[in-house]
Amino acid sequence: MDRSLKLLVVLLLLAMPACSDRDDAISLQVFGDGAEITGYRELIAAFERDHPDVRVRLIAVPSQGDHTAKLATGFSGGTPPDLFLINYRRYGQFAGKGVLEPLGRHLGDDLSLDDFYPQALEAFRANDEQICLPQNISNLVVYWNRALFRSAGADEPRAGWTWSDFLAAAKKITRDTDGDGKTDVYGVATEPNLIRLAPFVWQAGGDVVDSTDAPTRTTLLDAASLRAIKFFIELRRVHKVAPSLQEAESQELEDRFAHGTLGMILDSRRFTPALRAVEGLDWDVAPLPRQSEAATILHSDAYCMAKASTRKQAAAAFVRFALSAEGASIVARSGRTVPSVRAVAQSTAFLDPTKRPASAQVFLDQIPLIRRVPSIETWNEIETKADPIIEEWYYGTERIEALGIEIDLATRELFGEGS
């Protein structure tokens, strides 16, 4: 080998990453936007400083759908990531196949299940085992625009407000500002799907399924559920306080709120980082309005470990760090999460008085009111069947009383007996 060729080989070898960094690293797959991914990178950097013998390879996937599909492909092909974050409504398809290592067995001395909010833990339990460890415990709240409320003379949202208060505010805010006969500002918007409808059903005294832990069918046919469905759908159909289908398709609801032409939007904590980046927008959060009961819905993601992982000890060490006061505070400061560990959620890492929303305590105050949908293996498929039906009814003209029947017929085969 001549000298120049030897030099080229040396340079190529120096340019290659070390084998330990490439092949021996723990793999962590997540999905999220830019701010969220930056938070995970900061978390990994802090962990690696404390654990110099361990490396973490971040696999960032832009959308939740792609994230779930990539996980499914990885498990079926025998190459899953060591760790991944997933929502409780989607984790059942993996837990049900027995491919997850119960992380509750790897807590160590510095972290206890008693440190977590139980509402988040319960969503990731199966067969008396804590399968995954929740990273966050968000819930559905009302994001509202203070300037639009004041200009419309609407009463600002408050604890204990009702459906009537909510509708009255939405009506006042909805208006044609330039006199051309078209609505320029809407009072409220929400995604017409099952997880947005569910809290209203619970608030009316109804239920979404016959059993959270072992459901056999949806239960949206009784009088209480119909009252909730009617209220939810008539926001668009009758009161016209929400954008039409064409308007929702022409401009994302989140963008409409960010541009100051929407008074209220229903969302979880995930919307906060985007709004913090909008200059000049005066916004805050409030609890969902209530009816005969007060209720909200769980939004929670957890760290899960593949049973096939060959680096369980190192992966468990990362999870313990990620959920420690130091690790969880790093992610909380991104604005995206409500920490699932009580001590961190109640600290200034989350309740930072210098950052919006000013009423961040609302997320914590609503935790006792949280309810959830099932975590069964087919739940993601059930939502996939139900959501287009709810959207069709929300924007269409079909008989409101038939919505529950349509959902029941479309999803019945996806429920096993006591699955």
Secondary structure, 3 states (H helix, E strand, C coil): CCHHHHHHHHHHHHHCCCHHHHHCCEEEEEECCHHHHHHHHHHHHHHHHHCCCCCEEEEEECCHHHHHHHHHHHHHCCCCCCEEEEEHHHHHHHHCCCCEECHHHHCCCCCCHHHECHHHHHCCEECCEECCEECECEECEEEEEHHHHHHHCCCCCCCCCEHHHHHHHHHHHCECCCCCCCCCEEEEECCCCHHHHHHHHHHCCCCCECCCCCCCCECCCCHHHHHHHHHHHHHHHCCCCCCCHHHHHHCCHHHHHHCCCEEEEEECHHHHHHHHCCCCCCEEEECCCECCCCCEEEECEEEEEECCCCCHHHHHHHHHHHCCHHHHHHHHCCCCCCECEHHHHCCCCCCCCCCCCCCCHHHHHCHHHEECCCCCCCHHHHHHHHHHHHHHHHHCCCCHHHHHHHHHHHHHHHCCCCC
